[in-house]
Amino acid sequence: MKESNVQTELNVTGMHCTNCAISIHKYLEDNGAKEIYVDFASDEVKFSDIPQDQVPKLVKGIESLGYKVIKDKDVRLSFWKSVEFKFLICLLFTIPLWSHMFVDLPLLHDPYVQLALCTPVYLVGCIYFGNSALRSLWNKMPNMDVLIFVGSTAAFVYSAIGTYYKLGHDYQFYETCATIITLVFMGNVLEKRAVTKTTSAIKDLVKYQDIKAIKILDNQEIEITAREIKSGDILKVNTGSLIPADGDILDGHGWIDESMITGESMPIEKTKYEAVIGGTLLTAGNIRITATKVGSKSVLYQIIQLIKDAQSKKPPIQKFGDKVAAYFVPIVVTIAFFTFFIAYFIAQLPLPQALMNAIATLVVSCPCAMGLATPTAVMVGLGRAAKQGILIKGGSTIEELSELKQMVFDKTGTLTTGDFNIKAIQTFGIEQSQVESIIAQLESYSSHPIAQSIRKQLKEIRSYRIIFKEVNEIKGQGIFATDSNGNSYSICNAKIGKKDYSNRYDLTLTINEVVIAGIVLEDQIKPYAKELIQYLKDKGIRPILLSGDRQSKCERAAQKLGIADVYWEKSPSEKLTILSKLKKTAPTAMVGDGINDAPALTAADVGVSLGDATHVAIQSAKVILLNNDLKSIEKLLQIGHHTLLTIKQNLFWAFAYNIIAIPLAAAGFLGPMLAALSMAFSDLIVIGNSIRLRFKKLK
């Protein structure tokens, strides 16, 4: 791997809204960074494609924008420096300043008292918003703080001039200046707290990395943290405890709740030598495990990183919102200038009224709502999917899911269980019970899944038991044996032997090279497979079966499931060719086991990986179903649809709000204080709609 492809993670403090995140994102993008992820709620900044020796230069650039890059992730801003504290200080001075409009107390109407109350608020706002505004202008990336700083400064300076020259009450707008700053601080506090709720899925997973563990060393129990565990450590886990690391059970027996990883609500029974996943809950029993995967190699860590990486991949619909937000501030400043010019020089309104209209125009506008519209919905959607055992790789996949018109399925292990039933046994000159006994005895020497399935269905007959002297299993062919009397037996692929019987049977049983029975196997259809196919049809998505299995089996499975389009006996390269052709006709998803179907999963518009998804090639698929449940595909499509719907609703509100509010403010129907309140709550409406996605019923 080239050094430039290494992902860089920074902890950046000082971001107080999504517009701050957009300015950092744009700065990194302009400097060649790729896969950029900026989260102002968690102070995280990630990017790739930048050589490590160039990172310090970017750090200085980020700090030149007015933010602080800190090395220790655990170091957080003290309360005294936080936006919450600034809000409380400003509120303390703003309440008496604002109350003069309702309380007839001469002292509160004194312009010098108002100046004294407003000055601390303006200074706090000037340092906080002004510093950010001037830096953003210097770097040619104006942010929302420019609007707040210009609006509040205009009100403060205008009022100060009126006080100095004793121009009277019409020139006193200190409460406007203070209220604007206080309400914006309040909006920032509420916005950050609300956005934090949209990332709760990741925070819930991260909590599991900080659990305690009991390490066995020299027959003594030592309590350590999960982060201190090393590969090979022996750990003790008691009933009700979280499993501290990925590992294998050395001894003991227990029931494990893996819903945190897979979404499966029922505990799973596990015994010696079986694998366990760190972060899952031992609901009953006691076990000792040996740690196998720790730190960045653990399943939990990879899931957390997968979700975080997914949030950095923007859906195409977000690009339009980001583009508008980038040009929003200069457009609003221009509108505010013309508002003042037209109101004062053309409409000949009084100077105070013209100025208030211009300030209201600056303050009412809300680029943050546009910036929050998509990422908040994507974070909630990804988090809801993850809690149900569905990992979606990227916000762009959300949009692709809603556009699907075709869904291609592999058969074995995807729509079928991979467990085989014996559909029929045809015998030639020998009793059925004897044939079944011979088959059961021969298959007992094999560990192949098909052999295990057959053994479950057939019983050996004690009176017809054969003593085998020699038994050999040849992979891809079958089992060959010789008894104590020198007779040869075989149960093998119907294609193997003197004659090809594969058009009629799956397996043949021979004695001394004479076929005495033909066996027809039937793969079991997975639970909910038929319902899923019908659901896809109802949604206008065409189901297609694409398999390497025989024609008769594929057609039989397709008939049971109600799939009209079937491809059989296709190699991985042929699957890839067929999928490429299907993609040209309509957006297409591929559902497979993530290993044999890796080329097709990669080529599809959306690759969905089923199977043991904790170990499959994650790079191949855009969606990973940890619980191997076909109902999860229905949930996946529902989450994708509702997430995109939420994004569209958010963007509609963000644009509609600004399109309506800015003209109203310019026309004088919204005063600066009401405008500031409207701006603060505009963000919360967008975030609230996104959070609603966590709880809404999906259909």
Salt bridges, closest charged atoms under 4 A:
GLU9 OE1 - LYS73 NZ 2.94
ASP30 OD2 - LYS26 NZ 3.28
ASP43 OD1 - LYS192 NZ 3.76
GLU44 OE2 - LYS308 NZ 3.19
GLU63 OE2 - LYS68 NZ 3.94
ASP145 OD1 - HIS16 NE2 3.20
ASP204 OD1 - LYS207 NZ 3.90
ASP204 OD2 - LYS387 NZ 3.13
ASP210 OD1 - ARG227 NE 2.77
GLU221 OE2 - LYS236 NZ 2.88
ASP233 OD1 - LYS215 NZ 3.63
ASP251 OD2 - ARG288 NH2 2.79
GLU258 OE2 - LYS270 NZ 2.87
GLU269 OE2 - HIS253 NE2 2.52
ASP309 OD1 - LYS46 NZ 3.43
ASP322 OD2 - LYS314 NZ 2.64
GLU400 OE1 - LYS622 NZ 3.05
ASP410 OD1 - LYS575 NZ 3.19
GLU460 OE1 - ARG465 NH1 2.20
ASP506 OD1 - ARG550 NH1 2.24
ASP506 OD1 - LYS553 NZ 3.22
GLU513 OE1 - LYS498 NZ 3.39
GLU522 OE2 - LYS560 NZ 2.65
ASP523 OD2 - LYS411 NZ 3.62
ASP549 OD2 - LYS411 NZ 3.01
ASP565 OD2 - ARG542 NE 2.96
ASP597 OD1 - LYS575 NZ 2.81
